[in-house]
Amino acid sequence: MTGDCDLVVIGGGAAGLGAARAAARSRVRVLLVSDGPPGGDCTFTGCVPSKALIEAAVRGRPFPAAAQQVRDAIDAIAATENPQALRREGIDVMLGRARFVAPGCLHVDGQQVSSRRFVIATGATPFVPAIPGLAEVAYLTHETVFDLTEGPGSLAVLGGGAVGCELAQAFARLGARVTVIEAGGRLLAKEEPEASRLITEVFTQEGIDVRVDTRVDEVATDPAGGVRLALRDGGTVTAQRLLVAVGRTPVTDGLGLSAVGVAVNERGYVVTDDHLATTAAGVYAAGDVTGRLPFTHAAFHMGRIAAGNALSRRRRRRYDPSATPWVTFTDPEVARVGLTEAQAAPRGARVAWLPMTDMDRAVAADRTQGFVKLLAGPRPLLRNLGGGRILGATIVAARAGEMIHEPALAMETRMFTGRLAAATHAYPTWSYGIQLTAAQFFMPVAGRHARPARG
């Protein structure tokens, strides 16, 4: 396809699909350029395969059956995002590598495309640290780990963030002896400390060796054919396979951003303002390439906003991530929206807490590891009338990923905290715990009452 387009979207992942679909609904001529099958990281190497593997592990399936479940899930979801499906939605698709050559002009594998409006949504790729010897071993990342057809007998996981923790537990349940190595002081460092401690306890109970405050100085091939990690404290870890899960780096190389004046920051992420506009006129960016929230649902939302703003001649929308929830799909799950207690304390927040041992559904399911934590702060002028407003929530529970959306909705709509306590919740459900926790802002519940937040 050549010629003018109303909007060109570069990248076929969640952000690109969000942008392209939003533009198609506006009845404009939109072109999606993708250097791989549309669907991107989430469909092929991220959310979809990881959750399929986790579910297979929970069901106790052997590794070959788990690997097949992963492939089946990818195939089913990819079929809804392939070029044929997108064209039926009114989206033109070109497969190839895009590169800006001048303002308003893009080359896709040598073919020229022109437009006055672009959305950059090229995503991010696994970051590989410069550890001596690492490049010489056959390490895995989240882009390659799902290609395994046989489960490793042992697995070392470098990184204790969400990806590392999810896959560590899944592989342990699939029969591998797993060691998690985290340079920081705790697993899931962005979450509440209580959540980190609980997940560490669960991992230890399940036989996962957790090493925090631990750095790797060198990686080498083990004489037995696996990998050997030399630790800074003098110890060693050996495993059949090594998974590197220490973060992400943006995909901007080869895009020709300097040709159109798109600036990147010191970490290589595309610089955007609150409207997701870049430093180049008519060029917007969305998703992981911006360095904002690195989640599929956040990327899709950003894509829609970026496309809308690029096409709008009037009012533009701001991107506000403050009420966007996220979930780490360990067992129990860790879900969060908004601020942590330490972040909320300077705002005069109060904290309500409910352990799962006081939640009847958790007791009935024999799944009492976890808690609900709600943070509420004063409103301007109204202060704590009606309980104030929700500033954040952390839930650790078997169904935390489903439960988190109620406090997220409360934040998005700025509702009074009291409405969470007043709304009748079905009993016994997991979400009933939200009502019990919110009620503590008004009265004691099981001897617990909301307390001031601590920094």
C-alpha positions in Angstrom: 0.0 0.0 0.0 1.3 3.4 -0.9 -0.1 6.9 -0.9 -1.7 9.1 1.8 -3.3 7.7 4.9 -5.2 9.6 7.6 -3.2 7.7 10.3 -0.2 5.3 10.2 0.3 3.1 13.3 3.8 1.6 13.6 3.7 -1.5 15.7 1.1 -4.4 15.9 1.1 -5.0 19.6 -1.6 -4.0 22.1 -0.9 -0.2 21.8 -0.9 -0.4 18.0 -4.1 -2.5 17.9 -5.7 0.0 20.2 -4.7 2.9 18.0 -5.7 1.2 14.8 -9.1 0.1 16.0 -9.9 3.5 17.5 -9.0 5.1 14.2 -11.1 2.6 12.2 -14.1 3.3 14.3 -13.7 7.0 13.3 -14.1 6.0 9.7 -10.7 7.2 8.6 -8.1 5.5 6.4 -5.7 3.8 8.8 -2.7 1.8 8.1 -1.1 -0.6 10.6 2.6 -1.4 10.0 4.0 -4.4 11.9 7.3 -6.1 11.6 5.8 -9.3 12.8 2.3 -10.9 13.1 -0.2 -8.5 14.7 -0.8 -9.2 18.3 2.8 -8.5 19.4 4.4 -9.4 22.7 1.2 -10.0 24.6 -0.3 -12.6 22.2 2.9 -14.5 21.3 5.4 -14.1 24.1 3.7 -12.4 27.1 0.3 -12.4 28.6 -1.4 -15.2 26.6 1.3 -17.9 26.8 2.3 -17.1 30.4 -1.3 -17.3 31.7 -1.8 -20.5 29.7 1.3 -22.0 31.2 0.2 -20.9 34.7 -3.2 -22.5 34.2 -1.7 -25.8 33.0 0.6 -25.8 36.0 -2.3 -25.3 38.4 -4.1 -28.3 36.7 -1.1 -30.5 37.2 -0.6 -31.2 33.5 2.7 -32.7 32.3 5.0 -30.3 30.5 4.3 -31.5 26.9 0.5 -31.0 27.5 1.2 -27.6 29.1 3.3 -26.5 26.1 0.5 -27.6 23.8 -2.0 -25.6 25.8 0.2 -22.6 25.4 0.3 -23.1 21.6 -3.4 -23.6 21.4 -4.1 -20.4 23.3 -1.8 -18.4 21.1 -3.4 -19.7 17.9 -6.9 -19.0 19.1 -6.2 -15.4 20.1 -3.9 -14.6 17.2 -6.7 -15.6 14.8 -8.7 -12.6 16.0 -5.8 -10.2 15.3 -4.3 -11.5 12.0 -4.2 -9.2 8.9 -7.3 -10.8 7.5 -9.3 -10.1 10.7 -8.0 -6.6 10.9 -8.9 -5.8 7.3 -12.4 -6.9 8.0 -12.5 -4.2 10.7 -11.4 -1.6 8.2 -7.7 -1.6 9.0 -5.1 -1.8 6.2 -2.1 -3.9 7.2 1.5 -3.9 5.9 4.0 -6.4 7.3 7.6 -5.0 7.3 10.0 -2.8 9.1 9.2 0.9 9.2 11.6 3.8 9.1 11.0 7.5 9.0 12.9 9.2 6.2 11.4 12.7 6.4 8.5 14.4 8.1 5.3 12.8 6.9 7.2 10.1 5.0 7.8 6.5 6.1 9.6 3.6 4.3 8.3 0.1 4.9 10.9 -2.3 3.5 11.6 0.2 0.8 7.9 1.0 0.0 6.9 4.6 0.7 3.9 5.6 2.8 2.9 9.2 3.6 0.7 10.7 6.2 0.4 13.8 8.4 -0.3 11.7 11.5 1.6 8.8 13.1 1.4 6.7 16.2 4.6 5.0 17.3 3.7 1.7 19.2 6.8 -0.5 18.7 6.9 -1.8 22.2 9.8 -3.1 24.2 12.1 -6.1 24.2 13.7 -8.0 27.1 16.7 -6.2 28.7 19.8 -8.4 28.9 22.3 -7.1 31.5 26.0 -6.9 30.7 27.1 -9.9 33.0 30.3 -11.5 31.9 29.7 -14.8 30.1 26.0 -14.3 29.8 26.1 -13.8 26.0 28.0 -17.1 25.7 25.2 -19.3 27.2 21.9 -20.3 25.8 19.8 -18.2 28.2 16.0 -17.8 27.9 13.9 -14.7 28.0 10.1 -14.4 27.9 10.4 -14.3 24.1 12.0 -17.7 23.9 10.9 -19.6 27.1 7.6 -20.7 25.6 9.4 -22.4 22.7 10.5 -25.2 25.1 8.9 -28.5 24.4 10.4 -30.3 27.3 10.5 -29.0 30.9 13.9 -28.3 32.4 14.9 -30.3 35.4 16.1 -27.1 37.0 15.7 -23.4 36.3 17.5 -20.3 37.5 15.5 -17.2 37.2 17.4 -13.9 37.1 14.9 -11.2 38.3 12.2 -11.2 41.0 9.7 -8.9 39.3 6.3 -9.9 38.0 7.6 -12.0 35.0 10.2 -13.7 37.0 7.9 -14.6 39.8 5.0 -15.8 37.6 7.3 -18.1 35.5 9.3 -19.3 38.5 6.2 -20.6 40.3 4.7 -22.1 37.1 7.9 -24.0 36.2 8.2 -25.2 39.8 4.7 -26.6 39.7 5.6 -28.2 36.4 8.4 -30.1 38.1 11.5 -28.0 37.9 13.8 -27.2 40.7 13.7 -23.4 40.7 16.0 -20.7 42.1 15.0 -17.0 41.9 17.9 -14.5 42.1 17.0 -10.9 42.8 19.5 -8.1 43.2 17.1 -5.9 45.2 16.0 -6.4 48.8 12.7 -8.2 48.1 10.6 -9.9 45.4 8.0 -7.7 43.6 9.8 -4.5 44.8 7.1 -2.2 43.4 4.4 -3.8 45.6 3.6 -3.3 49.2 6.2 -4.9 51.5 3.5 -7.2 53.0 2.8 -8.6 49.5 6.5 -9.3 48.9 6.9 -11.1 52.2 3.8 -13.2 51.6 4.9 -14.3 48.1 8.4 -15.1 49.4 6.8 -17.3 52.1 4.6 -19.1 49.6 7.6 -19.7 47.2 9.6 -21.1 50.1 6.8 -23.4 51.1 6.6 -24.6 47.5 10.3 -25.4 47.4 11.5 -22.4 45.4 14.9 -21.2 46.5 14.6 -17.4 46.8 17.8 -15.3 46.9 17.4 -11.6 47.4 20.1 -9.0 47.8 22.1 -11.3 45.5 24.1 -10.2 42.4 25.5 -12.4 39.7 29.1 -11.6 38.8 29.6 -14.2 36.0 27.8 -16.8 34.0 29.4 -19.9 32.5 28.5 -23.2 31.0 28.4 -25.9 33.6 30.4 -29.1 32.9 27.1 -31.0 33.0 25.8 -28.9 30.1 23.7 -26.4 32.1 24.6 -23.0 33.4 26.7 -21.9 36.4 26.1 -18.6 38.0 28.9 -17.1 40.2 27.4 -14.9 42.9 29.0 -11.8 44.4 28.7 -13.3 47.9 31.0 -16.2 46.8 28.2 -18.7 46.3 27.2 -20.4 43.1 23.9 -21.5 41.5 23.7 -24.2 38.9 20.7 -25.1 36.7 19.9 -26.8 33.5 18.4 -23.6 32.0 18.6 -19.8 32.8 15.7 -17.4 32.4 16.6 -13.7 32.3 13.7 -11.5 33.5 15.3 -8.3 34.7 13.3 -5.7 32.7 12.6 -4.3 29.3 14.2 -1.9 26.8 12.3 0.1 24.2 12.3 -0.8 20.5 13.4 2.3 18.7 16.5 1.3 16.8 16.2 1.7 13.0 13.0 3.8 13.2 14.7 6.9 12.0 13.3 9.0 14.8 15.9 11.7 14.4 14.8 12.3 10.8 11.5 13.7 12.1 12.6 15.2 15.4 11.2 12.6 17.8 13.2 12.8 21.0 14.0 9.9 23.3 15.1 10.1 26.9 18.3 8.8 28.5 16.9 5.3 28.7 15.8 5.3 25.1 12.1 5.7 25.6 10.1 8.1 23.3 9.4 11.3 25.1 5.7 12.2 25.3 3.5 14.8 27.0 0.3 14.2 28.8 -1.6 13.9 25.5 1.0 11.2 24.3 2.3 13.7 21.7 6.0 13.4 20.9 8.4 16.3 20.1 7.5 16.0 16.4 4.3 17.6 15.0 1.7 15.0 14.2 3.6 12.1 15.8 2.3 10.4 18.9 3.5 7.4 20.8 1.8 4.8 23.0 2.6 1.7 25.0 5.8 0.2 26.3 7.9 2.4 23.9 7.0 5.4 26.1 8.3 4.0 29.3 4.9 4.5 31.0 3.0 1.6 32.6 4.3 -1.6 31.0 1.0 -3.5 30.8 -1.1 -4.7 27.9 -4.3 -3.0 29.1 -2.5 0.3 29.7 -0.9 0.1 26.2 -4.2 -0.6 24.5 -5.7 2.4 26.4 -2.8 4.6 25.4 -3.2 3.6 21.8 -6.8 4.6 21.7 -6.0 8.0 23.3 -3.0 8.6 21.0 -5.0 7.8 17.9 -7.9 10.0 19.0 -5.6 12.9 19.8 -3.7 12.6 16.5 -7.0 12.7 14.6 -8.8 15.3 16.7 -9.1 18.9 15.5 -10.7 20.0 18.8 -10.3 18.8 22.3 -7.6 16.3 23.1 -7.6 13.7 25.9 -5.0 13.4 28.6 -3.6 10.1 29.6 -3.9 9.5 33.3 -2.6 6.2 34.6 -3.5 6.8 38.3 -6.5 4.5 38.3 -5.0 1.7 36.1 -4.8 -1.6 38.0 -2.2 -4.3 37.5 -1.9 -7.9 38.5 1.0 -10.3 39.1 -0.5 -13.8 38.4 1.3 -15.8 41.1 -0.7 -18.0 43.4 -2.0 -16.1 45.3 -2.4 -13.3 42.9 -1.0 -9.8 43.8 -3.2 -6.9 42.5 -2.7 -3.2 42.9 -4.1 0.1 41.8 -3.0 3.6 42.8 -0.7 4.4 45.7 1.1 2.3 48.2 0.8 3.1 51.9 4.2 4.9 52.0 3.2 7.0 49.0 -0.2 7.9 50.5 0.9 8.7 54.0 1.9 12.3 53.2 -1.6 12.9 51.9 -3.2 12.2 55.3 -4.4 8.8 54.2 -6.0 6.1 56.4 -5.6 2.4 55.9 -8.1 -0.4 56.2 -6.9 -4.0 56.3 -8.6 -7.4 56.1 -6.6 -10.6 56.3 -8.0 -13.5 54.2 -8.4 -15.5 57.5 -11.3 -13.2 58.2 -12.9 -13.7 54.8 -15.5 -16.4 54.8 -15.1 -17.3 51.1 -11.3 -17.7 51.6 -11.9 -19.9 54.7 -14.4 -22.0 52.8 -12.0 -22.4 49.9 -9.1 -23.1 52.2 -7.2 -20.2 50.5 -6.5 -17.9 53.5 -3.1 -16.6 52.4 -3.4 -12.9 51.6 -5.2 -9.7 52.5 -7.2 -6.7 51.3 -5.6 -3.2 51.9 -7.5 -0.1 51.1 -6.1 3.5 51.3 -8.5 6.4 51.6 -7.6 10.1 51.8 -9.4 13.4 52.3 -11.1 15.2 49.5 -10.5 18.9 48.8 -13.0 20.9 51.0 -15.0 17.9 52.0 -12.1 16.2 53.8 -13.1 12.8 55.1 -16.8 13.2 54.6 -18.2 9.9 53.3 -14.9 8.2 54.1 -13.0 10.4 51.7 -11.8 8.9 48.4 -9.8 5.8 47.5 -6.2 6.6 46.9 -4.9 3.0 46.3 -5.5 -0.7 47.0 -3.4 -3.8 47.2 -5.0 -7.2 47.3 -3.3 -10.5 47.7 -5.7 -13.4 47.2 -6.7 -16.3 45.0 -8.9 -14.0 43.0 -7.1 -10.7 43.5 -7.1 -9.9 39.8 -10.8 -9.9 39.7 -11.3 -8.1 43.1 -9.0 -5.1 42.2 -11.5 -3.6 39.7 -13.9 -2.4 42.3 -11.4 -0.1 44.0 -10.1 0.8 40.5 -13.6 1.9 39.5 -13.9 3.9 42.8 -10.8 5.7 41.9 -11.7 6.3 38.3 -15.1 7.8 39.2 -13.9 9.5 42.4 -16.7 8.0 44.4 -17.0 8.3 48.1 -15.3 5.4 49.9 -18.5 4.9 51.8 -20.3 3.7 48.7 -18.0 0.6 48.7 -19.1 -0.1 52.2 -22.8 0.6 51.6 -23.2 -1.4 48.3 -24.7 -4.8 49.0 -22.2 -7.5 48.0 -23.2 -11.2 47.4 -22.2 -13.6 50.1 -19.9 -15.5 50.2 -17.9 -14.0 47.4 -14.3 -12.9 47.2 -15.5 -9.3 46.5 -17.4 -9.3 49.8 -13.9 -8.7 51.3 -13.9 -5.2 49.6 -17.1 -4.3 51.5 -15.8 -5.6 54.8 -12.5 -3.6 54.4 -14.2 -0.4 53.3 -16.6 -0.6 56.3 -13.6 -0.2 58.6 -13.4 3.5 57.6 -16.7 3.9 59.5 -16.8 1.3 62.2 -14.9 -1.6 63.7 -15.1 -4.8 61.7 -13.9 -8.0 63.4 -12.1 -5.7 65.9 -10.3 -3.8 63.1 -10.7 -0.1 62.4 -9.0 2.1 59.8 -5.7 3.6 61.1 -3.5 6.4 59.9 -1.1 5.5 57.0 2.6 5.2 57.9 5.4 6.3 55.6 
